[in-house]
Amino acid sequence: MYCYCHSGKEFENCCQPFIEGTAKPQTAEELMRSRYSAYVIVAVEYILSSTYPSTRRFYNSEDIEQWAKSSLWEKLEIISTSEGLPKDKKGIVEFKAYYTDADGNPQIHHEKSNFRKELGKWFFVDGNVF
């Protein structure tokens, strides 16, 4: 089965190891892709644990679960990346997540997300939604 993040790789060789905790994303983009896949499969704990600790308090597991379950996730499109490579400490990923909402309306979540790496682990910090 191809990965939900539309990388062209198999799920088991792409986002699944990150979500299950058997591997760590090496880039901000890999983390972004795995977080999208986590929304698709409603892996709320991964979404929260991959959020930077100081900003995690702004996110609610019930809200994340509700949005993830009530949406039909269709496609992730990476628009651009800045830094976020294995040797970097920060990165930015701009993306569009295409989905159908609970009312059956097509939606596009367009965001430029900020990522930070600490102690060898990438975290989502925050994002600007367009």
N, C-alpha and C positions, 0 to 999 in steps of 0.2 A: 504494500500500500504506500502510495506516495505521501510525503509529509504534508500536513495541513498548511505549512508556511510557504508552500509553492517553491521550494528550493530546487525541486527536481530530484531530490534524494528520497530514499525510502525512510519512513517515519522512524524505524528502528535504528537507522544510521544517521539520523538528523536530530530532531528535537526530543525524542523519547528518552535518550540517556540523560539529558539535562533535567527534564521534568522528573525522572525517577531518581535523580541524584547520583547516578553512576559515572557521570562525567560533568565537567564544568565548561560553559561557553568560553571560548578563547577570545572572542571579539564582542563588541557591543551589538553588532548586527546579529550574531548568533543568539545572544540573549533576547534581543527584540523578537526574532523569529520564534524562539521557544516560548516566549510569553504569549504570542499570538496563538500558537498551538495549544497552550495551556487554557486559553479562553475557549477554544473549540471543544476540548475534551473536559472542560470545567474542572481544571486542576487548581483550585483556589489557593491551596496551601503554597504551591510553587509560585503563583503570582505574588503572594504576599512575601514569601521568603526571598524572592529575587528583587524586592523593592528595598531601596536604601533604608537602613534602620531609622534614621532621623525623619524621613518623610512617610514611613509606613503608617504612622498614626492617622494620616489623612485618608486612608483607605479602609473600607469596611468589608469584611468577608461576605456578609449577607448581600450587600449591594453588588459585589463582584459576581457572586454566584447567580444572582437574579439576572444580571445583564448577560452573563455567559449562557445561561440556560434559555433565556427568552429570545436570543438572537440566533439566526441561521448564518453562520460564518461562511463566507464564500471565497474570499481571496485576500492575500496580503501582497501589497506592492511596495517594494522599497524604492523610494524616490532618490535618496542620497544618503551618504554617510560622510562624516567628518571625524578624523582620528578614530578612536575606538578599536585600534589594532592590538595584537597581543602585548606589545611593549608600552602601549599608552596607558595613562591613568584616567583619562576621560574620553568621552566620545558623544557624538550626536547622530541620531538616525531619524531621518524624515521618512514617513511611511503613510500609506493609505490602507485601511482595513475595510473591505467591502462586506456588508452583511445586510440581512433583511431583519427588520425589527419585529417585535411581538405583534404589531398591527399589520404586518405584511408589506410594509413600505421599505423599498431599497434605501440603504444608508451608506455613507462613506465617512469613516472616522479618519480625518487627516490630522496628523500630529507630527511635531518635531520633538523627539524625546532626548533627554539628557541622561547619560550613563556615567558611572564612576566605578573605578576598579580599586578595591582595597584588599590587601593580603591575598592577591591573586584571584579575587572573585569579582566579577562584574555585577553591578546593581543598576536597576532603573531608579533614577532620582526623581524626575518630574518631566512634564511635557507641556508644550504650547499647542493647543488645539486650534485649527484653522476653521 
